[in-house]
Amino acid sequence: MVTSIAERVRKRRDALRAAGLRPVQIWVPDTSRPGFAEECRRQSLLVAAADASDPELNAILDTALADLDDPDET
């Protein structure tokens, strides 16, 4: 017997729910939209400028990176 696509999807979703999962809808930016790359660049430049104006940021990041390199050190 051939199972319809809708039935297979329902079974799969039921199995996932039985495993303790639930569906979530997430809206993300449309990367094909005109102006997307320019907006990414604009925001990246703002973040870079904010990072450059924070003299303590590199020290914090270096400390965090050192913690990742040596997990036994606290």
Order of alpha helices (4+ residues) and beta strands (2+ residues): alpha-alpha-alpha
